[in-house]
Amino acid sequence: MYDGLLVIDADAHKIENPLVLRDYVEPEYRNRVGLVVDERGDQRARILDYNPETGKNDLVQMFPRPRGTNLGVFRGLHPETSMGAMFNRVRIEHMDQEGIDIHVIYGTLNLIFPSILDRDLAIALCRAYNNYIADDCRGYDNRLKGIGVLPLQDVEEAVKEMHRCINELGLIGVAVPPNLPIPHPDAPQAFPKIRTCKAISHPDFRPILQAAVDLDIALGIHGSPGSFMMSGIADHMETFVLSHIFVQRNQQQHALARMVFDGAFEQFPTLRVGFLEGGCGWLPDLAHAMHEHWEKRIRDFDPQNPYRPPLMEFTKLMIQERGTHSSTNIISQAKNLFDLLWTADKDPTKINDSSLYEHFEIRHRDPMEYFERGQIFVSFESDDPSPAYLPVGMGEVGKHVACFSGDYGHWDGVLRGCVRDAASVSNYDRDHLSLLLGGNAIALYGDRLRQSLPAYVATSPSLSSASR
């Protein structure tokens, strides 16, 4: 705890121990997954994937990708937390040292599973990881909470695996990627080098969202650099520094905007989603942009009644601006222009096209309401002052969306003083700080987390701040 407040790391990480994880993979797939050392001397996963060109499992995938744009991390082991991310004895010591009560644990290698083309291999790896993390987190007085991973390559199997994760393995939620790479329609033969993406809000994935609602669990959306997932500006960056600056933010911004405007939150009003490891400083700007565009282009926009400047006023102003010496020519040109624009076959009042009404299904719902309903959460790390800005940019709801994350185990995570720094980076009042350190994480992960807290914090007064 920190000053008597519950502390939950809402996005800690496991570095999958390859010597152990391999034992969980079904024997028929085991020889298709391994580790290699690249030309820089860095260890990477080597996966023999399905090859669209040959129709065989001979496509060598290296993850994180070692070269090209949107390349992955290299020299990425953290000198203080890598061992703890593999061995829980060390993890617990670090948690005690920093005053962290609970780690909600996502994977590391499994962040690239959405980029695997072979459906059956992806399913097998997801099942193996989920068995592994469930065993790994068991015990420890409920201080380690595993998050499962789903094979989006097969929606039906993903739904089955979600139920197994929660009902059989005892995990508290599942992770999904912000998008799934798919062939680009203009270059289908060049996939996966040339690709587009299917966002997590796509209608094909709605059964997954429905299952999360039915199980009353959170979806943790977690992106990844060095994969084939669409990464926005990072797709055009050729150094890891530049790629990493943009990849997490862009993937989360894209996923959040699509979830809102594709109507996912409207269809599932109790769905809770965490947009993780992308920070939160960008959130007020995106929230404002979503509100403004909804207000001006969806709620108040009438494509059947567009503004048309009056011909006479238009002509008069043209003459005043261009001079009277060419007034006859201007009158003729203006009349021709208006005849061209407003001929009967182009009369917008006579066009029956549903595509004119963009995102019509949310015309009665301000995107800000999804924040107010407690459907959207983000994470922040220890040196980030952005949570203090959220109430300024978003009002009171800005206090209820950000969850603390030490990003434990990853190269850019912080161990020493992470809770203290997060608490003191701005002058938070106690209620707000209670939400940031633990209350918002409980609101995100819900009863699966709330009802299985460590015994020594189950009656903590700080839990009262978790209720909305």
Secondary structure, 3 states (H helix, E strand, C coil): CECCECCEEEEEECCCCHHHHHHHCCHHHHCCEEEEECCCCCEEEEEEEEECCCCEEEEEEEECCCCCCCCCCCCCCCCCCHHHHHCHHHHHHHHHHHCCCEEEEECCHHHHHHHCCCHHHHHHHHHHHHHHHHHHHCCHHHCEEEEEECCCCCHHHHHHHHHHHHHHCCCCEEEECCEEEEECCCCHHHCCCCEEEEECCCHHHHHHHHHHHHHCCEEEEECCCCCCCCCHHHHHCCCHHHHHHHHHHHHHHHHHHHHHHCCHHHHCCCCEEEEECCCCCCHHHHHHHHHHHHHHHHHCCCCCCCCCCCHHHHHHHHHHHHCHHHHHHHHHHHHHHHHHHCCHHHCHHHCCCHHHCCCHHHCCCCCHHHHHCCCEEEEECCCCCHHHCHHHHHHHHHHCCEEECCCCCCCCCCCCCHHHHHHHCCCCCHHHHHHHHHHHHHHHHCHHHHCCCCCCCCCCHHHHHHCC
